[in-house]
């Protein structure tokens, strides 16, 4: 089992998580109790009870905050992300409550709703701003006295110092220790002496942290320095130099006590996250099937039969999860031909039927793929599946191409809503498509899926020049 490495701020994360979860829900409960006691409501046999209305408010907030990961985010101390997710949770909460009130036919007091929404929104804004100021104050108080030295004297060590200063303006980097001085040393990165001198200097200058960029295999005395630092309550941190092997951010995990470096973060590798995405896929696809495809499929089927000879549906093997082929289903938009599984459809392709032009332009031909989603071969959102022939061709051109198969293909995708769908004429188009697909895999969230679905609908209504 791989356990994510805990952030240095994890203790504060847990504290703020619990604090905000209880204060947000507590304020919401108190707010509605006060309002319920001070407002009169029209009642009849069709109305829900006041108690049920009070309970649904709490349920909708808990549900919204869970979907947007307000309290289970590992980076609560990142104020921008925290504020953004809180805003999304509030919007979803208001929408859910409005929909519930509409369908339940609850005779509500308009002033009650305005005051409740405005008060809760105000509380969320004020509490987050207070949190921001307190976190800045704590950070300044804690780190203003931090004095840091670096073991190592090269370009990488200097780069570390620059990033440390960028991350926090209040800490003081005193300098570096190594066997000799180098051209990298200047007033911002002074040379302080050899490794034998570092602990005496650290003790005399009240150093609180030591960052080591040297390899213990080359400098075995590092282990003794690290032990001495901890005995003196100085935090010792190893910073491995990996830039010769990888040119991107890496992710640090533990495998039963063994440190493991991964080249990329994949949120969907977590079992709980997979379940969340799969549940969303099933619910969304069932809604589309029941309310749209149940009546649309028979109509399109009749039109296809009247328009040209051949089957209603077109089944084609495409590359799926882990590059395993699956039968992708679409409404048939081409005339029966021998090149359907080898030749990409191009603008003005003579194989496209009259009805097919409309189906492809409106993306209606893709709708049967929701059956693939229900079956489990696809997801609502993900990298668009390519023909097997194209997978073989593209993987030989683009090094990172196969990464897009780490997750299930989607009916729509992040690359598609950013203008990279349809025919590929130039290698640059393929590169950008892969970049967007890989970014999606590394940054997945349920809200991102919802955002992509919303953008897909807007692009479809507006008209996509790349759909033909």
Number of C-alpha atoms within 10 A of each C-alpha: 6 13 11 12 14 12 11 8 12 15 11 14 20 15 11 16 18 13 12 17 15 12 14 17 16 12 15 20 16 11 16 21 14 11 16 16 8 10 11 11 14 9 13 10 6 10 16 15 13 15 10 9 19 15 13 16 20 18 15 20 21 18 16 23 22 14 19 23 20 25 23 16 17 16 16 23 18 12 15 12 14 18 18 12 22 22 18 17 24 20 14 19 21 17 14 18 17 13 11 16 17 11 8 12 12 19 15 17 12 9 11 17 15 10 14 17 17 12 15 17 16 12 16 20 15 12 14 17 14 12 16 17 11 12 15 12 12 12 13 16 12 12 16 14 14 16 19 23 23 27 23 23 24 18 13 17 22 20 10 16 23 14 11 15 13 11 10 13 11 17 18 18 21 19 23 28 22 20 13 12 16 13 8 15 17 10 8 13 19 18 22 19 17 15 18 13 12 20 17 9 15 20 13 9 12 14 23 19 20 24 20 21 19 21 14 12 9 8 10 11 12 18 12 9 17 20 14 14 20 12 10 15 12 19 16 17 13 15 16 11 13 12 10 6 7 10 9 9 12 14 13 16 17 15 12 10 9 8 12 15 10 12 12 16 16 18 15 19 12 10 9 11 15 13 12 14 18 18 12 17 21 19 12 15 22 17 12 16 19 10 11 12 19 11 11 13 16 12 11 19 16 11 13 23 13 10 15 18 10 13 14 19 16 18 15 17 17 22 24 26 16 13 19 13 17 18 15 24 20 20 24 26 24 21 18 16 8 8 10 15 15 11 11 16 17 15 12 9 12 11 16 21 18 15 17 23 18 16 22 18 16 18 18 17 21 17 21 20 23 27 20 21 23 19 11 13 20 27 27 27 24 26 29 24 26 19 20 20 15 17 16 14 11 18 13 12 12 13 11 14 20 17 16 26 21 17 22 25 26 21 22 23 27 29 22 23 21 15 16 19 20 15 15 14 9 8 12 10 15 18 18 15 25 22 17 20 24 26 17 22 24 14 13 19 19 16 15 15 21 14 13 22 19 12 18 20 12 13 17 16 10 10 13 18 12 13 19 20
